[in-house]
Amino acid sequence: MNRYSASRLVSALLLASLALAACGETAEPSPASTTAAAETAAAADDNAETEPEITTEDYDPHFEAADYGGRAFNILYNGNQLEPNLDFAATELNGEALNDAIFERDSKLSEKYNIDIQAAFKDDNSIVSAVKKAVQAGSGDYDMVEVNGNFSMNLAIAGLSHELNEYPHLDFSKPYWNSLMLAGSSIAGKNYFVYSDTNIHALGATPCTLFNKVVHENYGFEDLYAIVREQRWTFDQMGSMTKTVTSDLDGDGKITQLDTLGFIGNTFVIDCFLSGTGYQTITKDENDLPSLAIDTPEFLRINEAINTLCSINTGSYICDRYAGVDREYAPMDALAEDRALFWIANLKGVERMRNMISDFGIVPIPKLDENQPDYKIHYQANIGAAMSVPLVVLDEDLVGMFLEDCAYMSRMTVQPAYIETLLKGKFLRDDASEETMRIMLSTYYADLGFMLNGQSIDILTTLRGFVQSEKDDVASRWAKKVTSYQKKLDKVITAFEGE
């Protein structure tokens, strides 16, 4: 197989994993299945004349072109400077694969419907107030809103967005819609926001564990990729390596961000460790109604395990514990300067490390223990943007066709361009990292506990606080939260059932 064919095969495998994630598949592929996939792909090439290939074109919604007279199609979106939302931010061709794919997709949509796509950026709170003002005025100022899961939920509960299961032209059976997130974010069978292949910003928020290969080799640790393949990558494994590496590099008698660190990160890592266990902090019953699950023995055990892994005594360095330490850039500096073994970030964070001189790789978030059947991960509800439709728009037919066509076209060109960008990035230049990427993208799950933080059901914020301050009496502390959280959750349920 030549280099070009191999690259296409890797891309195909990664895109297949994206399709699995979108369809809610959670089984972890093994090296044997990778080989089988490669053989199947090769066989498909050999038999192309006799066996028609199913391609993403088969999911084309086949909407007829329509003339909307050049009217503005207004999109409101959020993001931040550190991790910008690029889903609709391409204003011209610049030769960069992802930017150009987004620009050309938007150009096709503009031409097909004779519309002028206008994407306006606002911060999170400003988006909610702007949508509220437009809905109350009945002005239809915005056709679509793209904001993170927490604020998408806020819009829904405030009655500012449209329920989407019966919305014109949307077909959630198509693979470019993320059915797992639809199932996970619904309440009482209703969905007010969706994720699709349009949402590159959400995909880029996928958490992962970065490791410095130079530091790893210097300490003679076992092959980390082999540990992952053999399902032995756990909290204990990471903690043991972390404790071995952390040392007082400058000899000042204390551990700081400038020392040699087994693991460095900010409180974001606490969310990631929780998601890596696969535990649902809010479960749902047969009627799709949520209930709290934070006072169970299993959740308390997980809380204790995260406490241990993030402990100063284990050698972990959580930047938020120390005044004056840059929580975003201190981890990147330590990894780049060969002073840190591990940093937990997301794919957007990994992209920022492309200029790092030393080699680094990625592995999944570790499992709680070896009894956990597979690796798990979630979309970052406070980062990755979902799509909502304001309750009042000027033309529901146009909005529905736009969202469906945009998701389809994104699957055809934008998602492959994003994967290509990652493949060309330094961190995915070895087969093991590519295999890790595939594992990560096939193990998503959804938890309402990550989406209701904005409703003062602040499970993640509370967990971060307990771990950051290394509280050891968490059982009584969580017990005190249950009554308050339940009252707020009951209000959320009432809001959904009453719509």
N, C-alpha and C positions, 0 to 999 in steps of 0.2 A: 504494500500500500504506500503510495507516495505521500509526501508531507501535506500536500493540499487535500488529498482524500482523507487523511487522518484528521486534519483540522475540521473538515466538514463533519466527520463522524463524531468527534468530540462535541461539536456544536449541536449535532442532532441529539446526542445523548442528554446534554444539558437541557435542551428545549423539551425533550420528552419528560424530563423530571419536572419542568415547569408545568407541563400539562397534567402530570400526576398531582402536583400540589393544587392546581386549580380544580381538580376533580375530587379532592379530599383524600387521595390515596396516602396511606401512612406506612406501608410496609417498606422496610429498609432494603435496598438492593445490595446484593453481595457481590464480591469480585467475580464469582461464577456467573451471576446474572449479567454483569457488564460484558463478559466474554460472549455470553449467549446473545446479548443485544447486538454486539458487533457482528457476530456470525449471521444473525437475522438480517441486519442491515446489508451485509455483503450479498446474502442470498437474494434479498429483494432487488439489489442492483442487477444480479445475474438474470433474474426472472422478470425483469421489468416489462418485457414484451408480452408475457402471458398472464401476469398478475397485475392488474391496474393498481397503482399506488394511491392510497388515500392521503390527500394533502389538506392543508388548512384552507385551500380554495373551496373545498367541499362545504365549508361552513359559511360561505359568503351569504349574507342576508339578502342579496340581490334586490336592494331597493332601487327604484327608478330615480334618475336624476330629477331634481325639482328646482324651480326658480323662486327664490325668496327675495328677489329684488335687491340683493346686495346688503340686506339688513345685517346689523351687528349681532353676532352670537357671543354673548357676554359670559365669561367664565371668571369666577372668583376663586383664588387659590391662596394657600399659605406655604410657608417654608421658613428657613432661616439661613443666615450667611454661611454657617458651618456646614450645613447639609441642605443645600438649595433644592427646591422642588422644580425639576426641569420638565415635568410632564407636558406643559404647554408654553415653555419659555424660549423656544427656538424662534428667533426673529429673522434669521437669514442663514444661508448656507455658509459653513466655515471649514468644511473638509473633515470635521470630526464625525465619526460614524453615527453616534447616537443623536447628536444635534441635527444632522442632516436628515436622518430617518424621521424624526419628529416634525421637522419643517416640511418635508415632502408629504407626510401624512396629512398635516393640517392644510397644505395647499390643495391636495386632492379633495378633501372634505369641503373646502371653500369653493372650489370650482364645481363640484357635484351639486351643491345646494345653493350656489350663488349667495354665499354669506361671507361676512368679514369677521373672522374669529378674533375676539379681543379678550386677552387674559390679563386681569388686574390682580396685583398682589396686595394683600392686607395681612396684618398679623391676626392670630387666632381670635382674640376677643373682638376685634374690629369686624371680622367676618360675621360673627353671630349678630352683632348690632346692625350691620349693614343689611343683612338678609331680613331681620325683623322689621326694619324700617320699610323695606321694599314690599314685603308681604302685607304689612298693615295698611300700606298706601294702595295696594293692588296694582302697583306700577309695572310689575314684571321686569324689573331692571336687570335681573340675572337669570340666565338660562340653566346654569349648572354651577355647583359649588364643589370645590375640591379642598378638603380640610381633613386633619387627622381624625382617627377614630373617636377620640374623646369629644371633640367639638362636633363631629358628625352626629354623635349620640345626643349632645346638647341641643342641636338643631331639631332632631326628631322629637325629643321630649317636650320641647317648647312649642311643638305644632307648626314649625316653620318649613318643614320639608315634606315631600310627597311620598306616600307609601308606594313601593316600586314593583310589587309582584304582579300587579295588573296594569302596569304602565304601558302605553302604546308602544309596540314594536320591540320591546325588550324580551329576549328569549334566553332565560337563565340556564337552559339546558345546553347551550353552546359552550364549548371548552374555553373560550376566551373570558368567561365569567368565572370567578372563584367561588365555586359552590360550597366549599368548606367554610369560607368566611361568611357567606350568606346564611348557612345553617348556624354558625356560631354566634352571629350578631343579632339574629332575630329574637323577638319577644312576642309571644302570643301569635306566632306565625307571620309576623309583619317585619318587613325590611324597609328601612328608610335611607340606607346608604349601602353602596356596593363597591367591591374591588374587582378590577378586571385587568387584562393585559395592558390597558392604558396606563395603569398606575405603577410606572417605573420607580417613582419615589417610594412607594410602599415596598417594592421588591428590594430596593437598596437599603431599606431599614432592617433587613434580615440579620439578626445577631450571629456572631461567630467568634471563635477563639483564635487569635493570632499568636504564633510563637516564633521567637527569634532562633533561627537554625544554628547560628554561631554559638549562642549561649547553650542551646540544647546539646550541641556536639561537645562543647568544652567540658560539660559535666558528665558526659558519657551515658546519658539516659537511653533507655530502650527506644527503638523506633516508634515515634508517636503515632504514625499512620497505621502501623501494625496493631498498636493498642486499640485504636479506633475500630479497625476492621474486626478485631476479635471481641468487640463489645466490652472492653475493659476500661474504656475512658470514662472515669467516674470522678465524683468529688474527691474521694480519697486519693486517687492517682494524682490529680492536679495539686491537691494540698501537700502531698509528700514531696513532689518536685519543687513546689513553691518554697517550702521550708528549707530544703537543701540549698537552694540558690541564694536566698536573702542573706545579705551580710553587710556589715558596716564598712563600706568601701573607703571612706575618707577618714576613718578612725576617730570620729568625734564623739563616740559613745552613744549615738542614737541613730535610728533608721530614718532617713529622709528620702525625698523624691530623687536625690542625686546619688543614692547608694545603689548597690547591686540588689535587684528586686526579683523575687520569683514571680510575683504577680502584681500588677499595678492597674488601677482603673478608677472610675468614679461610681457613684451610687447606681448608675444605670446598670451595672453588672448584676445588681441584686435582682432586678426584674428578669434578667437573662437566666440567672441560675434557677429562679423559680420556674420560668417557662421550660427550661431544659428538663425538668422533672416530669412534665406533662400533666401536672396537677391542675384541676379546675377549681379556682377559688369561688366561682359561682357556677353551679350546675343547673340543669334544666330538666323538668319532668316531661311526662308524655304529652302534656298540653303546651309544651314549649314555654313554660313559665319558670323563671329563675328562682333559685334559693341559695342562701349563703352556705359555704363549706369551709369556714375559717376557724371553727372551734373543734375540728376533728383531730384525733391522735396523729393521723398521717400529716396533716398540715403543720402541726406543732413539731413533728419530727423533721419536716423539711426546713422549717424556720431555724431549728437548732443546727441542722447541717449547713445551712447557708451562713449562719453565725460563725461556725467553726472554720469554714473555708475562707471567710473574709476576715478572720481574726488577725490581730497584730501578732499574736503568738504563733500563728501558722506562717507568718512572714508576708501576709498580704498587705498591700499598701492602698488604702481607699483615700483618694485625694481629698474628698470632702471633709475628712476628719481634721484637716490641717489648714489653719488660716494662711492665706497668701499663696497657696498652691493652685496653679491653673489646672482645673479638673479636666479640661479638654486637651491641652497640649502637653502637659507633663507626661502622660502615658506614651504619647507618640515620640517625645524626645527620648524617653528611657529605652523604648524599643529600638529606635533608630541608632542610638549610641551604644548598643550592645550591653545595656545595663539591666535589661528586663527580659525575662523568659516569656511571660504571658501578658497579653492585654486582650480584654474582651471589648469588641467594638461591633460595628455592623458593616455591610458591604460598602456603604458610603465612606465609612472610616477607613476601610482597607484601601479604597481608591486613593485616599490622601497619602498613602505610604508608598506610592509608586517610585518615588525618587530615593527611597532608602537603599543604601549601598549594600548592606549585608542582606543575605537571603532570609526570607521569612515564609512561613506557610500558614495554612488555616486548617482547623479541625472544628467539629461541632462543639456546642456547649456540652460540658460533661453531663453524664447521667447521674442521678442520685446515688445509685449503687448498681451492682451487676445483676440484681433481681429485676431491674427495670428492663423491659423487653427491647426497647429501641430508643434512639435519640429523638428528641423533640425540640420544637422551636415555634415561635409565634411571630406574627407581624407586630411591629412596635406601634401600639395604638396612639402613642403620643408623638409619633414622627410621621410614619407613612400615611399618605393622604388617601382617603376614600372619596367616592363621588356621591353627591346628593343632588336632588332636584328641588328647588324652592317650591313652596306650595302654590305660588302664583307665577306662572310663566306666560309669555305671549302666545306660544304655539306648542302644544304638547306633542303633536305629530313630529315636528322638526326636532324637538329635544330628544324624543325617543329614537328616531332614526339616527341622529348624530351620535348618541351614546353607543348604540349598537354597532354602527359602522366604524366608529372610532376604536372600539374594542377589537373588532375584527381586523381592521387595518394595522393596529398595533401588534397583534399577534403575528401578522404577516411580515412586518418590517422592523418595528421599534424594539420588540423583545429580542429578536435575533441580533440587532445592532448592539443592544445592551450586553448581551452575552459575549458578542465579539469583542466589545470593549474590555470586558473582564478577562477574556482569554488572552488578550494582548497585554494585560496588566502583569506586572512582575510576579504577583502572588499566585497566578494561575499558570505558571510556565512549566509545572511538572504534573505528571499524570495523577499523582497522589492527591494534589490539591484539587484537581478536576473531579476526582472521585468523591472527595469530601464535599465539594460544592453540590454534587448530585444528591448525596445523602441528605444534606441540609434542606434542599429544596423539596424533598419528598417526605418531610416529617413535620409539616405544619399542623397546628391545631389552633382553635380559637377559644378565648375565654372572656366572657363578659366582664370579669373582674379587671381586665386590662382596659376596658372601654367605658367604665362608669366612674372613673376617677373624678371627672368633672361634675358628677352629681353628689359629691361629698361622700361617696362610698370609696374612700381613699385607701383601699387595701394596699396598693403598691407604695404610696407615699408613707403609710404607716410602717410597712415592712422595711422600707429603706431606713426610716428613722430608728427602728429597733436594732437593725444590723449595724448601722453607722455608729450608734452609741453602745453597741455590744451588750444590749439588755439580755439578761438571762432568766427573767421572770415573765416570759412571753405568754404563757398560758393564761395567767390572770389578766394580763394586758389585753389580749385578744377577746377574752370573755367580756370585758367591759365595753368592747366595741360592737358586739353582736346586736344588742337592742337598737342602738342608734342606726346602724347600717340597715337593719331589717325594716325599720320605719321608712327609710329613704328608698329602699328597694321596693317596698309596697307602693310608694308613690309613682315610681317608674312603671311598675306593672299597670297601675290604674291609668296612667297616661297612654300606654299602648293599647290596653283593652278598650278605652273609651274613644279611640280615634275611629 
